[in-house]
Amino acid sequence: MLRASIFIAAYTFLAALSSPALAQLPLDDLNVINKDHSLAPADKLAMLSAEYERTYAKQEGKITHLPDDFLISLFKAADMLSNYSLLKGRAGSLRYVSTVNLVIAELEKRGLAEAAHYRAAIRTNISARQFQIAKDLAATSSSELSPSIKSLPSYGRRVIAIDEDHSAIVKSTDVDRRTRIVVVSGCNVASKAIRDIFSNSKLLKLFNDGDALWLMPPTSDLDLEKMEEWNNTYPSQPIQMAFDTSEWPEIDFSVIPNFYVFENGKVIGQVSGWNESETSDQLLFLLNKIQN
């Protein structure tokens, strides 16, 4: 938190030295931060938020009066911030999602809304779990909304899983049983981790016994094909997606893979990253210790 605060203060001070005019399209400044791979996700979010407040926030209430170029720039900026804000939970992203929806409505009025804008707005609303708005946008733009999404009565910690009919389904899960492993997953490194775990019979047994939950962070693309491909390859270790990161306060979704061991609802151990021999040994030690 302190590091993020220092980043915000330093960036705001430097930015204040040269506040751009509307015509200069400050989206470029956001893109520079977005592409800086040296920044941790939390620090990047802090800097992006500071830049957005400096250059875009005051324009949110003036959407109908903005020049076309700046309106499109605001759309892209709000879309970017909505996705980064998901790291802190769905509620934090709703302000930016609302701006995305207001801007695309204005783009429609001006005859400027393109297919790419609708696709982005649909993805953004799906990521914010505003499924009905996403469906309405798809109908307005004659876009195919994929995937089909349905919900079961749910509460507490929710996930999006693949149902038997290959649609996305929102349902509840829990970590209150005696021991459960939760793995933040969803990238190439995590794919290597699951392959290595399947080749290690001792570790695979512990993961099966621990009813491992492979959990993708919320993303703008709910790619059921990739999820199904994972589940078909590793049927005993299916993957699901977190509905809202705020329902998982113990978990850092910015690190992949990230292994958490819960016992009776509380985290009792964590291992981050993946190095086949080193991480496997750490997990074996932790899980064997619990079982004994």
N, C-alpha and C positions, 0 to 999 in steps of 0.2 A: 504493500500500500504506500509506504514512504517513497519507494523508488518511483512508482507511478506518479506520485504527487510532484516529485522533483522534475520528472519529464514534462508534466503539464505546465509547471511554473516556468521552466526554462523555455519551452516551446512558445508559450503565450507571450513571453517577454520579447523573444526574437521576432515573432510574427507581428507584434504591435509596431515594430519599427517601420514596417511597410505594408499597411493595410491596402489590399487591392481594390480597384473599382470593379463594379459589376461586369463590365465588358471584358475584364481580364480572365474570366472563367477560372476561379480558384480550384477547380477540380484537379488541376495539375498538381497542386500542393498535396492534396489527399493521395493522389496516385504515387507520389514520391514516397510518402510514409508507407502506403500499402505494399510497395515493392521492396521495402527495406527488410531483408531477411535476417538482419542482425538483431532485430527487436523481438523480444518475447511478446506473445499475443496480448497479454494484459497491458504492457507498455504501449504497444501499437494502438490498442483500443483507446487508451488515455490520450495519446497524441492526436489520433483521428477525431476524437470527440472535441478536443480543444480547438482544432482547426475548423471543424464544422460549426462550433459555436461562434467562432470569430467571423466566419465568412458567409454562413448560410442561415443561421438561426433566425436572424431578424427578417429574413426574406420569406419565412414560412407563412407569415400572415399576409403576404402581398402577392400570392401566387397568380392571381388574375391580372396583375399589372406588370409582371416580369417580362423582359424581352425573351423571345423564343429560345435563343442560345442558352441564356442563363437558366431558363425553366428546365431545359433538358439536362443541364449541368446539375441542377438541384435534384432532379430525379435520380441521376446516377450516384450522387453523393449520399442521398438518403438510403438508396438501395445498398450501398456499400456499408454504411453504418448499421443498418438493420441486421445484417449478417454478423458483423463483428460483435454487436451488442448481445447476441444470443449466448455468448460466453458467460454472461452474468444472469441469464434467464430471459424467458420470453417477454416478461413485463417491460424490461429495459429496451426492447427492440420496437415496441408498439408505437412509440412516438414517430420513429422513422418510417415504419410501415404505413402509418396514417398519412404521412407526407407523400410517400410513393403513390398512394391511392388518390390523394387530392390532385397531385400533379398529372397523373395519367388521365384523370377526368378532364383537366384543363387542356391537355394535349389533344384529347378527343374533340373538344369544342373548337380548337383551332385547326383541326384536320391534320395534326402533326403526329398522331399516335401511330407507331409502326409495329410490325409483328414482334420485333425485338423488345420493344417496350412492354408489350403485353406478356411476353414470355417471362421477362424479368419480374413484372408485377405479380404474375401467377406464382412463380417460384418463391418470391418474397413472402406472399401471404401464406403459402404452404409452410414455409419455415417458421412463421409466426403462429401456425396452427389455426389460421383463419380460413378454414376450408370452404365455407360457404361463399366468402368473398372471392376466393380463387375460382370457384365454379362459376360465379356470376361473370367474372372477367373473361373466363374461357368462352362462355356463351356469347358475350358481347363481341368478342373478337373472332368468333368462329374457330377458336383454337381447341385442339384436343387436350383435355385436362387428363394427364396421366401422372400418377396412378389413381385408381378408384380408392376412395378412403371411407371407411366406416368406423363406428365406435361401439364399444360395449360400455355398459355402466362402469365407470372407472373412478378411482379415488387414489389419494396418496401418490406413490411413485408410478408414473405412467410411461409406457413404451409404445412404439409403433412397430408392429410385427407383421409378418406375412401370413395371411389366413390360407385355409385349404383351397379357396377359389382363386388364389394368387393376387388378391386385393390387399391393400394396406388396412390394418385394423389397429385401433387404439385400445389398449387394455392396461389393467393394473398389474404390477409385479411387486415383489417384496424382498427384503433382505433380513427379515425377522426370524427366519429359521435358524437353526443352531449355527451352521457355517455356510456361507455363500461367497463365491468369488465373483467379483465384478471387474471386467476388463474394458477400459476405454479403447475402442478399436476403430478400424475403418480406413487404414492406409497400407501402403506396401510393407512398411516395417511390421505392422500388426499381422499381415498375411504371412510373413516369414515366421513370426512368433507362433502362429497356429500350426504351421507346417512342422516346425521343430517340436512343438508339444505333442503332435500326433506321432512323431517318430520316437518319442520318449515314453515308453509304456508306463513307467512309474509316475511320471508327471501327468500323463493323460488320465490315469486312474484317479489321481487326486482331484483333477479338474472335473471329472465325471461325478465323483463322490461329493464335490463341493458345489454341484449344480451351477457351473460357471455361467454367467450372463455376459456375453460379448455385446458391448453397448456402444453404438456409434453416436457421436455428438450430433445435435440438431444441425441440419444443413439445408441449403436452399434447394438442393436436388435430392428428392426422395427416390433414389434409384433402386426400384424393386428387383430389377434384373441382376444387379450386382449382389444384392442381399440373397436372392434365390440361388445364385451361383455359389456363394459361400455356403449356404445351408445344404445344398446338394453335395458339395465337396466334403463338408464336415457336419454330417447330420446330428452327431451327438453334441455339437457345440454351435448351435444356431446363433445368428447375429440379429440384433434388434436395434432400434434407434430411440434415444431418449426423447420424450415428448417435450420436456422443459428442463433445462439444467438446474433451475432453482429447486426442483424436487429432489435433487441429488447434491445437497450442500457439502457433503464430505469429499466430493470428487472434483478433480481438476481435469476438465475436458480439453484443455489446451495441450496436453501431453499425450502422445500416442506412441506405443501402447502404455497404459498405466494400469497396474494390477492392484486391486484392493481386496482385502479379505475381511468380510463382515462376520461377526459372531453375535447372535441375538440382537441384530440391528445396529451394532457399533463396529466401526473400523478398528481392527486390532493389528493390521499390518499392511504395508504398501511397498510395492517395487515398481520403479519407473524405467521405461526404455526397454530395449531388448538386445542382449548379447547372448548368443545361444548357450555357451557354457556357464558364464557368470550369472546370468539372470535365472537360468534353469536351476542352478545350485541354490540361489537365494530363495526361489519359490519352493523348492523341495524342502529346504530347511524350515521355512516358515510354516508350510502346510503340515509337515510331519510333526512339528512342535505342537501344533494345535491338536492334531489327532491323538497325540500322546498325552 
